[in-house]
Amino acid sequence: MLTWQREYETGIQFIDEQHKMLFEIGNKAYDLFRNEYTIDKYDNIVEIIQELKDYTVFHFSAEEEYLLKVGYKGFFAHKVEHDDFISKFNEINYDRIDDGQNEYITELLDFIFTWIKEHILIRDMQLSNK
């Protein structure tokens, strides 16, 4: 489970609100992983992946627009990280999900939580208004 903490705040309200939503989507994956009553989780996993992909496309677009607006010098490096994240989700092998659902959710959670924490705490803090 990933809990929003003050240390994740950039001070840019719309970015912080969108980051909180990414945490919520990540926590849906965590809740699904812990749900021992749902045997076949494939559809739920695919739904979470699609929601995360759709929301990150929206979020990255808004964040990149802001970066351009404020003349952020690290724009292209930042955009590359965003593009790499989206690419990861475009390359998902859906057959692999079905073969080992809990294993896949564990890998997905690790990727999501690590990426979100590192990207927010390192890259996005460089945008901070604090």
Rosetta silent file (secondary structure, phi, psi, omega in degrees, C-alpha in Angstrom):
SEQUENCE: MLTWQREYETGIQFIDEQHKMLFEIGNKAYDLFRNEYTIDKYDNIVEIIQELKDYTVFHFSAEEEYLLKVGYKGFFAHKVEHDDFISKFNEINYDRIDDGQNEYITELLDFIFTWIKEHILIRDMQLSNK
SCORE:     score description
SCORE:     0.000 S_00000001
   1 L     0.000  139.416 -179.710    0.000    0.000    0.000 S_00000001
   2 L  -113.044  123.431 -177.466    1.199    3.434   -0.880 S_00000001
   3 L  -110.000  130.195  177.653    0.202    6.266    1.396 S_00000001
   4 L   -65.067  132.064  178.192    0.339    9.894    0.322 S_00000001
   5 L  -129.149  158.742 -178.553    2.696   11.845    2.521 S_00000001
   6 H   -56.942  -31.544 -178.621    3.583   15.491    2.723 S_00000001
   7 H   -63.369  -16.932  179.012    7.058   14.726    1.361 S_00000001
   8 H   -86.494   -8.726 -176.718    5.429   13.952   -2.014 S_00000001
   9 L   -74.164  128.889  176.872    3.925   17.426   -2.334 S_00000001
  10 L   -88.673  -19.670 -174.303    5.458   19.587   -5.031 S_00000001
  11 L    89.922   -2.399  176.344    3.474   22.640   -3.986 S_00000001
  12 L  -102.626  104.787 -166.637    1.871   22.725   -7.430 S_00000001
  13 H   -53.640  -49.065 -175.244   -1.733   21.959   -6.575 S_00000001
  14 H   -66.930  -33.344  177.315   -2.931   20.348   -9.802 S_00000001
  15 H   -68.756  -43.964  179.050    0.169   18.122   -9.988 S_00000001
  16 H   -61.466  -41.762  179.120   -0.212   17.048   -6.358 S_00000001
  17 H   -64.395  -40.651  178.880   -3.897   16.219   -6.892 S_00000001
  18 H   -68.894  -36.893  176.049   -3.075   14.183   -9.982 S_00000001
  19 H   -62.716  -39.715  177.888   -0.286   12.366   -8.145 S_00000001
  20 H   -59.736  -37.973  178.084   -2.765   11.453   -5.408 S_00000001
  21 H   -65.248  -38.353  176.218   -4.959    9.870   -8.068 S_00000001
  22 H   -61.952  -37.637  176.166   -1.994    7.794   -9.272 S_00000001
  23 H   -63.149  -42.157  179.870   -1.573    6.578   -5.691 S_00000001
  24 H   -61.427  -42.964  179.025   -5.259    5.608   -5.622 S_00000001
  25 H   -65.325  -43.080  176.554   -4.919    3.582   -8.816 S_00000001
  26 H   -59.746  -38.215  179.494   -1.788    1.890   -7.464 S_00000001
  27 H   -71.918  -24.388  172.290   -3.657    1.057   -4.296 S_00000001
  28 H   -63.231  -41.198  177.812   -6.444   -0.562   -6.338 S_00000001
  29 H   -64.485  -40.522  178.004   -3.804   -2.975   -7.611 S_00000001
  30 H   -62.530  -45.146  179.062   -2.641   -3.545   -4.030 S_00000001
  31 H   -62.215  -39.069  178.329   -6.204   -4.223   -2.860 S_00000001
  32 H   -65.101  -42.382  177.970   -6.703   -6.674   -5.711 S_00000001
  33 H   -58.085  -42.682 -177.552   -3.481   -8.461   -4.798 S_00000001
  34 H   -78.409  -12.643 -177.901   -4.647   -8.841   -1.202 S_00000001
  35 L   -76.113  103.738 -178.032   -8.128   -9.998   -2.219 S_00000001
  36 L   -85.894   -5.046 -178.680   -8.048  -13.729   -1.601 S_00000001
  37 L   -90.024  -19.052  178.012  -11.709  -14.196   -2.556 S_00000001
  38 L   -94.774  109.980 -177.033  -11.271  -13.281   -6.210 S_00000001
  39 L   -76.377  -53.334 -179.300   -9.735  -16.306   -7.895 S_00000001
  40 L   -98.028  107.570 -174.649   -9.566  -15.036  -11.478 S_00000001
  41 L  -102.638    2.935 -173.508   -8.200  -11.490  -11.361 S_00000001
  42 H   -51.667  -54.330 -177.586   -7.347  -11.134  -15.046 S_00000001
  43 H   -60.665  -38.611  178.573  -10.151   -8.710  -15.968 S_00000001
  44 H   -66.292  -39.707  179.044   -9.478   -6.620  -12.874 S_00000001
  45 H   -63.762  -46.959  179.881   -5.753   -6.464  -13.655 S_00000001
  46 H   -60.919  -40.628  179.055   -6.423   -5.404  -17.243 S_00000001
  47 H   -62.662  -44.195  179.673   -8.873   -2.759  -16.005 S_00000001
  48 H   -65.475  -42.482  177.925   -6.321   -1.350  -13.546 S_00000001
  49 H   -59.540  -45.469 -178.740   -3.612   -1.327  -16.220 S_00000001
  50 H   -65.966  -41.112  178.122   -5.897    0.537  -18.610 S_00000001
  51 H   -62.991  -43.529  179.576   -6.953    3.021  -15.936 S_00000001
  52 H   -64.205  -44.521  179.667   -3.339    3.656  -14.988 S_00000001
  53 H   -61.987  -49.022 -179.836   -2.304    4.053  -18.607 S_00000001
  54 H   -60.227  -44.327 -176.950   -5.195    6.408  -19.410 S_00000001
  55 H   -70.264  -38.005  179.621   -4.640    8.493  -16.306 S_00000001
  56 H   -68.391  -34.915  175.567   -0.883    8.752  -16.755 S_00000001
  57 H   -60.040  -46.017  177.425   -1.345    9.890  -20.360 S_00000001
  58 H   -61.197  -50.089 -177.043   -3.677   12.616  -19.040 S_00000001
  59 H   -63.489  -47.094 -178.334   -1.373   13.509  -16.136 S_00000001
  60 H   -62.194  -38.525  178.824    1.828   13.516  -18.165 S_00000001
  61 H   -62.512  -46.137  179.560    0.226   15.708  -20.792 S_00000001
  62 H   -64.470  -42.989 -179.187   -0.901   18.236  -18.166 S_00000001
  63 H   -66.341  -42.276  179.671    2.458   18.168  -16.410 S_00000001
  64 H   -65.627  -37.573  176.110    4.391   18.552  -19.666 S_00000001
  65 H   -60.601  -43.085  177.851    2.200   21.485  -20.699 S_00000001
  66 H   -62.816  -44.275 -179.383    3.022   23.119  -17.368 S_00000001
  67 H   -59.463  -41.916  178.172    6.755   22.428  -17.815 S_00000001
  68 H   -66.450  -41.618 -178.483    6.734   24.105  -21.207 S_00000001
  69 H   -60.526  -40.186 -177.750    4.723   27.034  -19.871 S_00000001
  70 L   -91.002    0.850  178.075    7.216   27.729  -17.081 S_00000001
  71 L    69.699   36.852 -178.776   10.238   27.103  -19.327 S_00000001
  72 L   -62.361  123.260 -174.411   11.518   24.141  -17.331 S_00000001
  73 L   -69.599  -26.160 -179.070   15.060   23.399  -18.542 S_00000001
  74 L   -93.101   22.379 -174.743   14.861   19.660  -17.865 S_00000001
  75 H   -53.574  -51.489 -172.500   11.730   19.245  -19.984 S_00000001
  76 H   -65.894  -39.732  176.666   13.076   16.722  -22.487 S_00000001
  77 H   -64.325  -39.334  179.186   14.632   14.415  -19.883 S_00000001
  78 H   -64.787  -44.232  179.882   11.406   14.584  -17.895 S_00000001
  79 H   -63.681  -37.718  178.124    9.347   13.780  -20.984 S_00000001
  80 H   -59.974  -42.120  177.529   11.570   10.800  -21.785 S_00000001
  81 H   -62.739  -42.039  177.058   10.774    9.323  -18.352 S_00000001
  82 H   -61.226  -47.035 -178.631    7.067    9.834  -18.997 S_00000001
  83 H   -62.777  -39.041  178.231    7.326    8.234  -22.436 S_00000001
  84 H   -63.519  -37.947  178.178    9.253    5.261  -21.010 S_00000001
  85 H   -62.214  -48.764 -179.847    6.508    4.725  -18.435 S_00000001
  86 H   -62.950  -40.481  179.193    3.805    4.689  -21.113 S_00000001
  87 H   -58.854  -39.574  178.566    5.918    2.377  -23.303 S_00000001
  88 H   -56.359  -40.694 -178.448    6.092   -0.140  -20.475 S_00000001
  89 H   -79.772  -23.406  176.144    2.298   -0.352  -20.508 S_00000001
  90 H   -75.995  -18.044 -176.271    2.097   -0.504  -24.298 S_00000001
  91 L  -102.847   13.132 -177.115    4.353   -3.577  -24.258 S_00000001
  92 L   -65.298  133.974  175.255    2.386   -5.642  -21.754 S_00000001
  93 L   -93.640  102.048 -174.692    2.071   -9.314  -22.593 S_00000001
  94 H   -69.022  -24.219  174.903   -1.525  -10.048  -21.593 S_00000001
  95 H   -65.550  -38.157  179.690   -1.002  -13.817  -21.910 S_00000001
  96 H   -63.709  -35.004  178.302    1.641  -13.574  -19.212 S_00000001
  97 H   -59.883  -46.178 -176.039   -0.869  -11.908  -16.888 S_00000001
  98 H   -67.379  -29.022 -177.851   -3.223  -14.861  -17.220 S_00000001
  99 H   -72.836  -29.080 -178.147   -0.461  -17.400  -16.565 S_00000001
 100 L  -153.066   77.886 -169.936    0.488  -16.007  -13.146 S_00000001
 101 H   -62.372  -51.548 -179.060   -1.932  -13.373  -11.951 S_00000001
 102 H   -65.691  -36.357  176.586   -0.685  -12.740   -8.411 S_00000001
 103 H   -62.244  -42.151 -179.755    2.915  -12.855   -9.602 S_00000001
 104 H   -67.082  -42.342  178.683    2.083  -10.299  -12.261 S_00000001
 105 H   -60.645  -40.600  179.028    0.274   -8.023   -9.795 S_00000001
 106 H   -60.282  -45.580  178.047    3.334   -8.168   -7.522 S_00000001
 107 H   -64.060  -41.490  179.528    5.606   -7.092  -10.392 S_00000001
 108 H   -62.538  -45.820  178.821    3.137   -4.397  -11.414 S_00000001
 109 H   -60.746  -44.342  179.790    2.917   -3.060   -7.868 S_00000001
 110 H   -60.422  -46.211  179.232    6.674   -2.993   -7.541 S_00000001
 111 H   -62.391  -50.090 -177.057    7.023   -1.124  -10.819 S_00000001
 112 H   -60.844  -53.150 -174.534    4.216    1.349  -10.072 S_00000001
 113 H   -66.454  -40.928  178.461    5.193    2.139   -6.509 S_00000001
 114 H   -64.422  -47.588 -177.588    8.919    2.378   -7.223 S_00000001
 115 H   -63.927  -46.912 -178.845    8.420    4.535  -10.291 S_00000001
 116 H   -60.770  -48.622 -178.978    5.879    6.836   -8.668 S_00000001
 117 H   -61.771  -48.799 -176.936    7.969    7.329   -5.555 S_00000001
 118 H   -67.910  -40.798 -178.301   11.223    7.863   -7.412 S_00000001
 119 H   -66.956  -44.851 -179.583    9.745   10.062  -10.107 S_00000001
 120 H   -68.435  -47.542 -174.913    7.858   12.257   -7.652 S_00000001
 121 H   -72.024  -24.204 -178.915   10.604   12.435   -5.031 S_00000001
 122 H  -105.062  -65.642 -173.573   13.400   13.073   -7.526 S_00000001
 123 H   -70.311  -52.569 -173.896   12.142   14.516  -10.814 S_00000001
 124 H   -70.536  -23.234  176.785    8.927   16.225   -9.803 S_00000001
 125 H   -68.882  -19.200  176.365   10.473   17.800   -6.720 S_00000001
 126 H   -70.040  -14.697  178.192   12.673   19.753   -9.104 S_00000001
 127 H   -91.911   -8.731 -167.690    9.447   21.552  -10.112 S_00000001
 128 L   -50.709  138.456  174.158    8.543   22.363   -6.522 S_00000001
 129 L   -92.805   -1.961 -172.329    7.016   25.710   -5.551 S_00000001
 130 L   -62.984    0.000    0.000    7.834   25.116   -1.918 S_00000001
